[in-house]
Amino acid sequence: MTNPAELLYTVEHEWLREPGESAGSVRVGITDYAQDALGDIVYVSLPEVGAVVTAGTSCGELESTKSVSDVYAPVTGAIVAVNEALDATPELVNNDPYGDGWLFEVVPSERTELDGLLDAAGYEAQLGG
């Protein structure tokens, strides 16, 4: 599995791409490792646009044929976009976790929170490889 070097990562297996499509936002998804561990994703529950999420807390769920897993907010901030395509095609998370399978965009309330996230090498190290 390859983890793109330009992304930031969390220990909960989320990635962040900066900048997102919306002004000041970061785009969030789950890593290839996470989607592989979950198996075939059949349902995605995401936060509402306008919701304020808190770093480290659950803000959504991914349901797979194996289990239900929480999606954690990587930073505190306001949700400005969600990937509505996942309503009809949740398998995009499996097929393209770093592209069309993104989950949501959030505008961080404190950009310094990004400093505490992992780079690709740090994420791979915490995976044990």
Biotite code that builds the C-alpha atoms (Angstrom):
import biotite.structure as struc

atoms = struc.array([
    struc.Atom([0.000, 0.000, 0.000], chain_id="A", res_id=1, res_name="MET", atom_name="CA", element="C"),
    struc.Atom([1.230, 3.428, -0.910], chain_id="A", res_id=2, res_name="THR", atom_name="CA", element="C"),
    struc.Atom([0.551, 6.483, 1.205], chain_id="A", res_id=3, res_name="ASN", atom_name="CA", element="C"),
    struc.Atom([0.907, 9.669, -0.866], chain_id="A", res_id=4, res_name="PRO", atom_name="CA", element="C"),
    struc.Atom([3.768, 11.819, 0.426], chain_id="A", res_id=5, res_name="ALA", atom_name="CA", element="C"),
    struc.Atom([1.873, 15.105, -0.012], chain_id="A", res_id=6, res_name="GLU", atom_name="CA", element="C"),
    struc.Atom([-0.836, 14.151, 2.518], chain_id="A", res_id=7, res_name="LEU", atom_name="CA", element="C"),
    struc.Atom([-0.985, 14.379, 6.303], chain_id="A", res_id=8, res_name="LEU", atom_name="CA", element="C"),
    struc.Atom([-2.208, 11.414, 8.373], chain_id="A", res_id=9, res_name="TYR", atom_name="CA", element="C"),
    struc.Atom([-3.742, 10.581, 11.748], chain_id="A", res_id=10, res_name="THR", atom_name="CA", element="C"),
    struc.Atom([-3.183, 7.518, 13.914], chain_id="A", res_id=11, res_name="VAL", atom_name="CA", element="C"),
    struc.Atom([-6.914, 6.789, 13.371], chain_id="A", res_id=12, res_name="GLU", atom_name="CA", element="C"),
    struc.Atom([-6.141, 6.204, 9.652], chain_id="A", res_id=13, res_name="HIS", atom_name="CA", element="C"),
    struc.Atom([-7.552, 9.414, 8.196], chain_id="A", res_id=14, res_name="GLU", atom_name="CA", element="C"),
    struc.Atom([-5.682, 11.510, 5.638], chain_id="A", res_id=15, res_name="TRP", atom_name="CA", element="C"),
    struc.Atom([-5.820, 15.255, 4.999], chain_id="A", res_id=16, res_name="LEU", atom_name="CA", element="C"),
    struc.Atom([-5.100, 17.063, 1.752], chain_id="A", res_id=17, res_name="ARG", atom_name="CA", element="C"),
    struc.Atom([-4.354, 20.750, 1.915], chain_id="A", res_id=18, res_name="GLU", atom_name="CA", element="C"),
    struc.Atom([-5.860, 22.801, 0.464], chain_id="A", res_id=19, res_name="PRO", atom_name="CA", element="C"),
    struc.Atom([-9.350, 21.435, -0.093], chain_id="A", res_id=20, res_name="GLY", atom_name="CA", element="C"),
    struc.Atom([-11.689, 22.729, -2.779], chain_id="A", res_id=21, res_name="GLU", atom_name="CA", element="C"),
    struc.Atom([-13.303, 25.290, -0.444], chain_id="A", res_id=22, res_name="SER", atom_name="CA", element="C"),
    struc.Atom([-11.384, 28.354, 0.773], chain_id="A", res_id=23, res_name="ALA", atom_name="CA", element="C"),
    struc.Atom([-9.274, 27.536, 3.837], chain_id="A", res_id=24, res_name="GLY", atom_name="CA", element="C"),
    struc.Atom([-10.427, 23.929, 4.004], chain_id="A", res_id=25, res_name="SER", atom_name="CA", element="C"),
    struc.Atom([-8.676, 20.581, 4.141], chain_id="A", res_id=26, res_name="VAL", atom_name="CA", element="C"),
    struc.Atom([-10.104, 17.488, 2.459], chain_id="A", res_id=27, res_name="ARG", atom_name="CA", element="C"),
    struc.Atom([-10.393, 14.357, 4.616], chain_id="A", res_id=28, res_name="VAL", atom_name="CA", element="C"),
    struc.Atom([-10.633, 10.670, 3.761], chain_id="A", res_id=29, res_name="GLY", atom_name="CA", element="C"),
    struc.Atom([-9.509, 7.302, 5.075], chain_id="A", res_id=30, res_name="ILE", atom_name="CA", element="C"),
    struc.Atom([-6.270, 5.620, 4.125], chain_id="A", res_id=31, res_name="THR", atom_name="CA", element="C"),
    struc.Atom([-5.837, 2.644, 1.836], chain_id="A", res_id=32, res_name="ASP", atom_name="CA", element="C"),
    struc.Atom([-4.844, 0.641, 4.920], chain_id="A", res_id=33, res_name="TYR", atom_name="CA", element="C"),
    struc.Atom([-8.140, 1.522, 6.628], chain_id="A", res_id=34, res_name="ALA", atom_name="CA", element="C"),
    struc.Atom([-10.371, 0.743, 3.648], chain_id="A", res_id=35, res_name="GLN", atom_name="CA", element="C"),
    struc.Atom([-8.581, -2.587, 3.191], chain_id="A", res_id=36, res_name="ASP", atom_name="CA", element="C"),
    struc.Atom([-9.039, -3.485, 6.856], chain_id="A", res_id=37, res_name="ALA", atom_name="CA", element="C"),
    struc.Atom([-12.745, -2.562, 6.727], chain_id="A", res_id=38, res_name="LEU", atom_name="CA", element="C"),
    struc.Atom([-13.545, -4.588, 3.635], chain_id="A", res_id=39, res_name="GLY", atom_name="CA", element="C"),
    struc.Atom([-16.352, -3.690, 1.233], chain_id="A", res_id=40, res_name="ASP", atom_name="CA", element="C"),
    struc.Atom([-17.949, -0.432, 2.386], chain_id="A", res_id=41, res_name="ILE", atom_name="CA", element="C"),
    struc.Atom([-21.720, -0.487, 1.919], chain_id="A", res_id=42, res_name="VAL", atom_name="CA", element="C"),
    struc.Atom([-22.848, 2.677, 3.769], chain_id="A", res_id=43, res_name="TYR", atom_name="CA", element="C"),
    struc.Atom([-21.283, 6.024, 4.699], chain_id="A", res_id=44, res_name="VAL", atom_name="CA", element="C"),
    struc.Atom([-22.611, 8.430, 7.345], chain_id="A", res_id=45, res_name="SER", atom_name="CA", element="C"),
    struc.Atom([-20.968, 11.868, 7.310], chain_id="A", res_id=46, res_name="LEU", atom_name="CA", element="C"),
    struc.Atom([-21.362, 15.072, 9.322], chain_id="A", res_id=47, res_name="PRO", atom_name="CA", element="C"),
    struc.Atom([-23.738, 17.749, 8.030], chain_id="A", res_id=48, res_name="GLU", atom_name="CA", element="C"),
    struc.Atom([-22.389, 20.791, 6.199], chain_id="A", res_id=49, res_name="VAL", atom_name="CA", element="C"),
    struc.Atom([-22.222, 23.556, 8.786], chain_id="A", res_id=50, res_name="GLY", atom_name="CA", element="C"),
    struc.Atom([-21.576, 21.193, 11.697], chain_id="A", res_id=51, res_name="ALA", atom_name="CA", element="C"),
    struc.Atom([-18.657, 21.985, 13.968], chain_id="A", res_id=52, res_name="VAL", atom_name="CA", element="C"),
    struc.Atom([-16.477, 18.964, 14.730], chain_id="A", res_id=53, res_name="VAL", atom_name="CA", element="C"),
    struc.Atom([-13.878, 18.525, 17.450], chain_id="A", res_id=54, res_name="THR", atom_name="CA", element="C"),
    struc.Atom([-10.494, 16.919, 16.788], chain_id="A", res_id=55, res_name="ALA", atom_name="CA", element="C"),
    struc.Atom([-10.351, 13.311, 17.931], chain_id="A", res_id=56, res_name="GLY", atom_name="CA", element="C"),
    struc.Atom([-14.105, 12.822, 18.235], chain_id="A", res_id=57, res_name="THR", atom_name="CA", element="C"),
    struc.Atom([-16.334, 10.679, 16.063], chain_id="A", res_id=58, res_name="SER", atom_name="CA", element="C"),
    struc.Atom([-18.085, 12.619, 13.312], chain_id="A", res_id=59, res_name="CYS", atom_name="CA", element="C"),
    struc.Atom([-19.300, 9.831, 11.043], chain_id="A", res_id=60, res_name="GLY", atom_name="CA", element="C"),
    struc.Atom([-19.401, 6.107, 10.375], chain_id="A", res_id=61, res_name="GLU", atom_name="CA", element="C"),
    struc.Atom([-18.367, 3.685, 7.680], chain_id="A", res_id=62, res_name="LEU", atom_name="CA", element="C"),
    struc.Atom([-20.343, 0.465, 7.501], chain_id="A", res_id=63, res_name="GLU", atom_name="CA", element="C"),
    struc.Atom([-18.760, -2.475, 5.747], chain_id="A", res_id=64, res_name="SER", atom_name="CA", element="C"),
    struc.Atom([-19.629, -6.100, 5.248], chain_id="A", res_id=65, res_name="THR", atom_name="CA", element="C"),
    struc.Atom([-17.336, -6.795, 8.243], chain_id="A", res_id=66, res_name="LYS", atom_name="CA", element="C"),
    struc.Atom([-18.174, -4.066, 10.778], chain_id="A", res_id=67, res_name="SER", atom_name="CA", element="C"),
    struc.Atom([-19.085, -0.463, 11.510], chain_id="A", res_id=68, res_name="VAL", atom_name="CA", element="C"),
    struc.Atom([-16.197, 1.928, 12.104], chain_id="A", res_id=69, res_name="SER", atom_name="CA", element="C"),
    struc.Atom([-16.157, 5.500, 13.366], chain_id="A", res_id=70, res_name="ASP", atom_name="CA", element="C"),
    struc.Atom([-14.683, 8.332, 11.317], chain_id="A", res_id=71, res_name="VAL", atom_name="CA", element="C"),
    struc.Atom([-12.815, 10.774, 13.551], chain_id="A", res_id=72, res_name="TYR", atom_name="CA", element="C"),
    struc.Atom([-12.379, 14.489, 13.009], chain_id="A", res_id=73, res_name="ALA", atom_name="CA", element="C"),
    struc.Atom([-8.661, 15.085, 12.444], chain_id="A", res_id=74, res_name="PRO", atom_name="CA", element="C"),
    struc.Atom([-8.970, 18.774, 13.382], chain_id="A", res_id=75, res_name="VAL", atom_name="CA", element="C"),
    struc.Atom([-11.500, 21.045, 15.084], chain_id="A", res_id=76, res_name="THR", atom_name="CA", element="C"),
    struc.Atom([-13.504, 23.164, 12.680], chain_id="A", res_id=77, res_name="GLY", atom_name="CA", element="C"),
    struc.Atom([-16.576, 23.654, 10.522], chain_id="A", res_id=78, res_name="ALA", atom_name="CA", element="C"),
    struc.Atom([-17.661, 21.171, 7.858], chain_id="A", res_id=79, res_name="ILE", atom_name="CA", element="C"),
    struc.Atom([-17.960, 22.985, 4.521], chain_id="A", res_id=80, res_name="VAL", atom_name="CA", element="C"),
    struc.Atom([-18.475, 20.064, 2.117], chain_id="A", res_id=81, res_name="ALA", atom_name="CA", element="C"),
    struc.Atom([-19.301, 16.361, 2.118], chain_id="A", res_id=82, res_name="VAL", atom_name="CA", element="C"),
    struc.Atom([-18.837, 13.855, -0.676], chain_id="A", res_id=83, res_name="ASN", atom_name="CA", element="C"),
    struc.Atom([-22.461, 13.368, -1.690], chain_id="A", res_id=84, res_name="GLU", atom_name="CA", element="C"),
    struc.Atom([-21.461, 10.787, -4.323], chain_id="A", res_id=85, res_name="ALA", atom_name="CA", element="C"),
    struc.Atom([-20.899, 8.336, -1.456], chain_id="A", res_id=86, res_name="LEU", atom_name="CA", element="C"),
    struc.Atom([-24.655, 8.173, -0.790], chain_id="A", res_id=87, res_name="ASP", atom_name="CA", element="C"),
    struc.Atom([-25.193, 6.249, -4.027], chain_id="A", res_id=88, res_name="ALA", atom_name="CA", element="C"),
    struc.Atom([-21.721, 4.720, -4.427], chain_id="A", res_id=89, res_name="THR", atom_name="CA", element="C"),
    struc.Atom([-20.074, 4.092, -1.024], chain_id="A", res_id=90, res_name="PRO", atom_name="CA", element="C"),
    struc.Atom([-17.654, 1.679, -2.716], chain_id="A", res_id=91, res_name="GLU", atom_name="CA", element="C"),
    struc.Atom([-15.720, 4.724, -3.982], chain_id="A", res_id=92, res_name="LEU", atom_name="CA", element="C"),
    struc.Atom([-14.011, 4.707, -0.568], chain_id="A", res_id=93, res_name="VAL", atom_name="CA", element="C"),
    struc.Atom([-12.621, 1.244, -1.396], chain_id="A", res_id=94, res_name="ASN", atom_name="CA", element="C"),
    struc.Atom([-11.906, 1.882, -5.067], chain_id="A", res_id=95, res_name="ASN", atom_name="CA", element="C"),
    struc.Atom([-10.229, 5.291, -4.767], chain_id="A", res_id=96, res_name="ASP", atom_name="CA", element="C"),
    struc.Atom([-9.567, 6.207, -1.106], chain_id="A", res_id=97, res_name="PRO", atom_name="CA", element="C"),
    struc.Atom([-7.218, 9.105, -1.977], chain_id="A", res_id=98, res_name="TYR", atom_name="CA", element="C"),
    struc.Atom([-9.337, 10.486, -4.816], chain_id="A", res_id=99, res_name="GLY", atom_name="CA", element="C"),
    struc.Atom([-13.067, 10.110, -5.499], chain_id="A", res_id=100, res_name="ASP", atom_name="CA", element="C"),
    struc.Atom([-13.540, 8.312, -2.160], chain_id="A", res_id=101, res_name="GLY", atom_name="CA", element="C"),
    struc.Atom([-12.838, 11.417, -0.031], chain_id="A", res_id=102, res_name="TRP", atom_name="CA", element="C"),
    struc.Atom([-15.275, 11.988, 2.844], chain_id="A", res_id=103, res_name="LEU", atom_name="CA", element="C"),
    struc.Atom([-15.587, 15.663, 3.817], chain_id="A", res_id=104, res_name="PHE", atom_name="CA", element="C"),
    struc.Atom([-13.897, 19.060, 3.936], chain_id="A", res_id=105, res_name="GLU", atom_name="CA", element="C"),
    struc.Atom([-13.364, 21.014, 7.131], chain_id="A", res_id=106, res_name="VAL", atom_name="CA", element="C"),
    struc.Atom([-12.043, 24.531, 7.768], chain_id="A", res_id=107, res_name="VAL", atom_name="CA", element="C"),
    struc.Atom([-9.705, 24.154, 10.754], chain_id="A", res_id=108, res_name="PRO", atom_name="CA", element="C"),
    struc.Atom([-10.364, 26.657, 13.531], chain_id="A", res_id=109, res_name="SER", atom_name="CA", element="C"),
    struc.Atom([-6.662, 26.478, 14.458], chain_id="A", res_id=110, res_name="GLU", atom_name="CA", element="C"),
    struc.Atom([-4.292, 25.741, 11.574], chain_id="A", res_id=111, res_name="ARG", atom_name="CA", element="C"),
    struc.Atom([-1.630, 24.815, 14.137], chain_id="A", res_id=112, res_name="THR", atom_name="CA", element="C"),
    struc.Atom([-3.522, 21.538, 14.695], chain_id="A", res_id=113, res_name="GLU", atom_name="CA", element="C"),
    struc.Atom([-2.146, 20.398, 11.349], chain_id="A", res_id=114, res_name="LEU", atom_name="CA", element="C"),
    struc.Atom([1.362, 20.535, 12.836], chain_id="A", res_id=115, res_name="ASP", atom_name="CA", element="C"),
    struc.Atom([0.548, 17.597, 15.112], chain_id="A", res_id=116, res_name="GLY", atom_name="CA", element="C"),
    struc.Atom([-0.350, 15.251, 12.275], chain_id="A", res_id=117, res_name="LEU", atom_name="CA", element="C"),
    struc.Atom([1.887, 12.609, 10.711], chain_id="A", res_id=118, res_name="LEU", atom_name="CA", element="C"),
    struc.Atom([3.667, 12.763, 7.386], chain_id="A", res_id=119, res_name="ASP", atom_name="CA", element="C"),
    struc.Atom([3.634, 9.648, 5.166], chain_id="A", res_id=120, res_name="ALA", atom_name="CA", element="C"),
    struc.Atom([6.821, 8.238, 6.739], chain_id="A", res_id=121, res_name="ALA", atom_name="CA", element="C"),
    struc.Atom([5.480, 8.785, 10.245], chain_id="A", res_id=122, res_name="GLY", atom_name="CA", element="C"),
    struc.Atom([2.169, 7.127, 9.362], chain_id="A", res_id=123, res_name="TYR", atom_name="CA", element="C"),
    struc.Atom([3.916, 4.134, 7.816], chain_id="A", res_id=124, res_name="GLU", atom_name="CA", element="C"),
    struc.Atom([6.167, 3.843, 10.892], chain_id="A", res_id=125, res_name="ALA", atom_name="CA", element="C"),
    struc.Atom([3.163, 3.685, 13.229], chain_id="A", res_id=126, res_name="GLN", atom_name="CA", element="C"),
    struc.Atom([1.706, 0.957, 11.033], chain_id="A", res_id=127, res_name="LEU", atom_name="CA", element="C"),
    struc.Atom([4.850, -1.025, 11.703], chain_id="A", res_id=128, res_name="GLY", atom_name="CA", element="C"),
    struc.Atom([6.292, -0.843, 8.242], chain_id="A", res_id=129, res_name="GLY", atom_name="CA", element="C"),
])
